[in-house]
Amino acid sequence: MFSLSPSRSIAVQAETPSASDSTLFAGDWVGTLNVAGTELRVVFRLQTDGDGNLVGSMDSPDQGASDIPIGAVLVRNDTLRLKVPSIAGAYAGVYSDSSDALEGVWIQGGRRLPLTLNRTGNAPTVRRPQEPSMPLPYDSETVSFRNDEAGITLRGTLTRPDTTAQVPGVVLVAGSGPSDRNATIMGHKPFLVLADALTRRGYAVLRFDERGTGSSGGTQAGATSADFATDVAAAVETLAQRPEVSSGNVGILGHSEGGLIAPMVATMDAPVSFIVLLAAPGVPGDAILADQLDRRIRSRGASRRIRALQRGTQERIFEILKQDADSATIASQLQKVMIQTRGISGDEMINREINRLMDPWLRFYISHDPREPLRKIDLPVLALAGAKDQQVAPDTNQTAIAEALNASQNPNVTVRTLDGLNHLFQTADTGAPSEYGRIEETFDPEAIDVIADWLDEKVAQPTP
């Protein structure tokens, strides 16, 4: 899959020899890239400005991206060349008058992929029908709060029912990687949809930009899940102090890594009264990443021998990373593995790979056992997973979560796996991440009802 970094469209002057040449290429053009067996539609929207220069933008509907600015356009006779700087991509194609199409190639990341573009009057668009529209039947405000331990200010959005009664509060915690308050991924905004649904059901919901993302301060460089847990604890404290929120009635809903963090916060001093785990890890991260690797190489048709070799290499690397040794010793051992098993040569390439592997987040993730905090929890817990999740395998992780919670004899535990849903809780065909962007549904409505119904049952709501 080619990499995208969508941004808003801007008018960029094109380099063209004449206005007459430019008009030949004005319009919407659609084509399909085949990337490692995955078909991705792309759309180029070109138009002439007042000076006859081509300007435009690019969409990738199947990745949920739109309005990616085209930075430069060059027309020479029947040949069109354009660049998309924000994703380091380029296209070159030759116009065929007989078919009204462009035969060319997409260039990105050292790869050249054939791409035929056909003129269209009905270009595919990114549709997200579950996103709420104005006016909203509840109050929404921008909030900020401090994590004094980390010395950073985080910012987000608080939505709350339009009522004078105090209501329960929920803090939403996103998965791994820099995430904004809406947990935006491939054009979807699952936390926007969840916050809207839960607020309509009577809950105050706080969602926030992770540190170093959006409007929040700090940086994710060098931070681990344990560091992010202190951000979440600060969010819980903030929500618990709001006059609109009922005392002792604040919980955490965490997705993926957020579901790893929620139990950690629940065992801290933060006033957490319930947790909802969505596609949460129940086993250490090395097991989850091993499963992801196996799925990935199997999808490429690798033989059993190749799969075993790659798993073995990954296991060796993880064992080195889990050592309690100084950085120089670990780097030296990793270097040997890089040379012996991956055939990597060149100091610059080896050092870049070693720095990536020694990232504190990764070292914490592969070592941390999420069952340890789960065994200490005596709060109401809902753990949901999608049966087609290919990122956090539901059978392994849901079983581990249930066993850990049962070890504490917690009577308020619900563990469910929902048929037909992927890691993002979308109704999916295979569950592969490559499907996320092309699915219109952001979050399965029935899954939202399961969450809201459980909250209604387990979280006491005062009578207005």
Residue pairs with C-beta under 8 A, 6 or more apart in sequence:
1 35
1 36
1 38
1 40
1 63
1 434
2 33
2 35
2 40
2 60
2 87
2 89
2 106
2 108
2 109
2 111
2 113
3 87
3 88
3 108
3 109
4 60
4 63
4 65
4 68
4 87
5 68
5 86
5 87
6 65
6 66
6 67
6 68
6 86
6 187
7 67
7 68
7 69
7 86
8 67
8 69
9 56
9 57
9 67
9 68
9 69
10 69
11 49
11 55
12 55
12 69
12 70
12 71
12 72
13 49
13 51
13 53
13 55
14 22
14 53
14 54
14 55
14 70
14 72
14 73
14 74
14 75
14 82
15 53
15 72
15 73
15 74
16 22
16 52
16 53
16 54
16 73
16 74
16 75
17 75
17 76
18 52
19 48
19 51
19 52
19 53
21 75
21 76
21 77
22 48
22 52
22 53
22 54
22 75
23 48
23 52
24 75
24 78
24 95
25 46
25 54
25 73
25 75
25 80
25 95
25 102
26 46
26 47
26 48
26 54
27 46
27 47
27 119
27 120
28 43
28 44
28 45
28 46
28 119
28 120
28 121
28 123
29 43
29 44
29 45
29 46
29 102
29 117
29 118
29 119
29 120
30 41
30 42
30 43
30 44
30 117
30 118
30 120
30 123
30 124
31 41
31 42
31 102
31 115
31 116
31 117
31 118
32 39
32 40
32 41
32 42
32 115
33 39
33 40
33 41
33 42
33 106
33 113
33 115
34 40
34 113
34 114
35 113
36 300
37 299
38 434
39 62
40 60
40 62
40 63
41 60
41 61
41 62
41 124
42 58
42 59
42 60
42 106
42 115
43 58
43 59
43 60
43 61
43 123
43 124
44 56
44 57
44 58
44 70
44 82
44 91
44 117
45 56
45 57
45 58
45 59
45 123
46 54
46 55
46 56
46 70
46 73
47 54
47 55
47 56
48 54
48 55
49 55
53 73
54 73
54 75
55 70
55 73
56 70
56 73
56 82
57 66
57 67
57 68
57 69
57 70
58 68
58 69
58 70
58 84
59 65
59 66
59 67
59 68
59 123
59 124
59 125
59 126
60 66
60 68
60 437
61 124
61 125
61 126
61 437
61 438
62 434
62 437
62 438
63 186
63 187
63 437
63 438
64 126
64 128
64 185
64 186
64 187
64 188
64 436
64 437
64 438
65 126
65 186
65 187
65 437
66 125
66 126
66 187
68 84
68 86
68 87
69 84
69 85
69 86
70 82
70 83
70 84
71 82
71 83
71 84
71 85
71 86
72 82
72 83
73 80
73 81
73 82
74 80
74 81
74 82
75 81
78 94
78 95
78 97
79 92
79 93
79 94
79 95
80 91
80 92
80 93
80 94
80 95
80 102
80 104
81 90
81 91
81 92
82 90
82 91
83 89
83 90
84 90
84 91
87 108
88 108
88 109
89 106
89 107
89 108
90 106
90 107
90 108
91 104
91 105
91 106
91 107
91 115
91 117
92 104
92 105
92 107
93 102
93 103
93 104
93 105
93 115
93 116
93 117
94 102
94 103
94 104
95 101
95 102
96 102
96 103
99 118
100 118
100 119
101 116
101 117
101 118
101 119
102 116
102 117
102 118
103 116
104 114
104 115
104 116
104 117
105 112
105 113
105 114
105 115
106 112
106 113
106 114
106 115
107 113
126 187
126 437
127 440
128 187
128 188
128 189
128 440
128 442
129 440
130 193
130 441
130 442
130 443
130 445
131 189
131 192
131 193
131 442
132 192
132 193
132 196
136 159
136 196
137 162
137 200
138 159
138 160
138 161
138 162
138 199
138 200
139 159
139 160
139 161
139 162
140 157
140 158
140 159
140 160
141 157
141 158
142 155
142 156
142 157
142 158
143 155
143 156
143 157
143 158
143 206
143 208
143 238
144 153
144 154
144 155
144 156
145 153
145 154
145 208
145 234
145 235
145 237
145 238
146 152
146 153
146 154
146 234
147 153
147 154
147 211
147 218
147 230
147 231
147 233
147 234
148 234
149 230
149 234
150 211
150 218
150 227
150 230
150 231
151 218
152 211
152 216
152 217
152 218
152 231
153 216
153 217
154 208
154 209
154 210
154 211
154 216
154 217
154 218
154 231
154 234
154 235
155 208
155 209
155 214
155 215
155 216
156 181
156 206
156 207
156 208
156 209
156 216
156 235
157 181
157 195
157 206
157 207
157 208
158 204
158 205
158 206
158 239
158 242
159 195
159 196
159 199
159 204
159 205
160 167
160 199
160 204
160 205
160 242
160 244
161 167
161 199
161 200
161 202
161 203
161 204
163 202
163 464
164 464
165 462
165 463
165 464
166 243
166 244
166 245
166 246
166 247
166 249
166 462
167 202
167 203
167 204
167 244
167 245
167 246
167 249
167 461
167 462
168 202
168 203
168 204
168 245
168 246
168 249
168 250
168 251
168 455
168 459
168 460
168 461
169 203
169 204
169 205
169 206
169 239
169 240
169 242
169 245
169 246
169 249
169 250
169 251
170 198
170 203
170 204
170 205
170 206
170 250
170 251
170 252
170 253
170 276
170 455
171 205
171 206
171 207
171 232
171 235
171 236
171 239
171 250
171 251
171 252
171 253
172 183
172 191
172 194
172 195
172 205
172 206
172 207
172 253
172 254
172 255
172 258
173 232
173 252
173 253
173 254
173 255
173 258
173 259
173 261
173 262
174 183
174 191
174 210
174 255
174 256
174 257
174 258
175 183
175 255
175 256
175 257
175 258
175 279
176 256
176 257
176 361
176 365
178 210
178 212
178 213
178 220
179 185
179 209
179 210
179 213
180 209
180 210
180 213
180 214
181 191
181 207
181 208
181 209
181 214
182 189
182 190
182 191
182 192
182 207
183 189
183 190
183 191
183 207
183 255
185 424
185 436
186 436
186 437
187 437
188 424
188 426
188 436
188 437
188 442
189 442
190 255
190 424
190 425
190 442
190 443
191 207
192 207
193 442
193 443
193 448
194 205
194 253
194 443
194 448
194 451
195 205
195 207
197 443
197 448
197 452
198 205
198 448
198 451
198 452
198 455
199 205
201 452
201 455
201 456
202 461
203 455
204 239
204 242
204 244
204 245
206 235
206 238
206 239
208 216
208 231
208 235
209 215
209 216
210 216
210 220
210 228
210 231
211 217
211 218
211 219
211 220
211 223
211 227
211 228
211 231
212 218
212 219
212 220
212 221
213 220
220 361
222 360
223 360
223 361
224 360
224 361
224 363
224 364
224 365
225 257
225 260
225 261
225 264
225 361
225 364
225 365
225 368
226 264
226 364
226 368
228 257
228 261
229 261
229 264
229 265
229 268
232 252
232 254
232 261
232 262
232 265
232 270
233 265
233 268
233 269
233 270
236 250
236 252
236 265
236 270
236 271
236 272
237 270
237 271
239 245
239 250
240 247
240 250
240 271
246 461
246 462
248 271
248 273
249 273
249 459
249 460
250 271
250 272
250 273
251 272
251 273
251 274
251 275
251 276
251 379
251 455
251 459
252 258
252 261
252 262
252 265
252 266
252 272
252 274
252 275
252 276
253 262
253 275
253 276
253 278
253 451
254 260
254 261
254 262
254 275
254 276
254 277
254 278
254 280
255 278
255 279
255 280
256 278
256 279
256 280
256 281
256 391
256 392
256 423
257 281
257 365
258 278
258 280
259 277
259 278
259 279
259 280
259 281
259 383
260 280
260 281
260 368
260 370
262 272
262 275
262 276
262 277
262 280
263 275
263 277
263 370
263 373
263 374
263 377
264 373
265 272
266 272
266 275
266 373
266 377
266 379
267 373
267 376
267 377
272 379
273 379
273 380
273 459
274 379
274 380
274 381
274 382
274 455
274 458
274 459
275 377
275 379
275 380
275 381
275 382
276 381
276 382
276 383
276 384
276 451
276 454
276 455
277 381
277 382
277 383
277 384
277 401
278 384
278 385
278 425
279 384
279 385
279 386
279 389
279 391
279 392
279 394
279 423
279 424
279 425
280 370
280 383
280 385
280 392
280 397
280 401
281 288
281 370
281 392
281 397
282 370
282 371
282 374
282 396
282 397
282 398
282 399
282 400
282 401
282 404
283 369
283 370
283 371
283 396
283 397
283 400
284 366
284 367
284 368
284 369
284 370
285 362
285 365
285 366
285 367
285 368
286 315
286 318
286 322
286 366
286 367
287 396
288 391
288 392
288 393
288 397
289 314
289 318
289 366
290 311
290 314
290 315
291 393
291 396
292 390
292 391
293 310
293 311
293 314
294 307
294 311
295 390
297 306
297 307
297 310
298 307
299 432
302 310
309 341
312 341
313 337
313 341
313 342
316 337
316 341
317 334
317 337
317 357
318 366
320 330
320 333
320 334
320 337
321 330
321 334
321 357
321 358
321 362
321 363
321 366
321 367
322 363
322 366
322 367
323 329
323 330
327 358
330 358
331 354
331 358
334 353
334 354
334 357
334 358
335 350
335 354
338 344
338 350
338 353
338 354
339 345
339 350
342 353
344 350
344 353
356 362
370 400
370 401
370 404
371 400
371 401
371 403
371 404
374 401
374 404
374 405
374 408
375 404
375 405
375 407
375 408
376 408
377 405
377 408
377 410
378 408
378 410
379 410
379 412
380 412
380 413
380 458
380 459
381 405
381 410
381 412
381 413
381 414
382 414
382 416
382 451
382 454
382 458
383 398
383 401
383 402
383 405
383 413
383 414
383 415
383 416
384 416
384 417
384 418
384 425
384 447
384 450
384 451
385 392
385 394
385 397
385 398
385 416
385 417
385 418
386 394
386 417
386 418
386 420
386 421
386 422
386 423
386 424
386 425
386 428
386 431
386 447
387 394
387 417
387 418
387 419
387 420
387 421
388 420
388 421
388 422
388 428
388 430
388 431
389 421
389 422
389 423
389 431
390 422
390 423
390 430
390 431
390 432
390 433
391 423
391 433
392 423
394 417
395 417
398 415
398 417
401 415
402 413
402 415
405 413
405 415
406 413
412 458
414 454
416 450
418 425
418 444
418 446
418 447
418 450
420 427
420 428
421 427
421 428
421 431
421 444
421 447
422 428
422 431
422 432
422 435
422 436
423 431
423 433
424 436
424 442
424 443
425 443
425 444
425 447
426 435
426 436
426 439
426 441
426 442
426 443
426 444
427 439
427 441
427 444
428 435
428 439
429 435
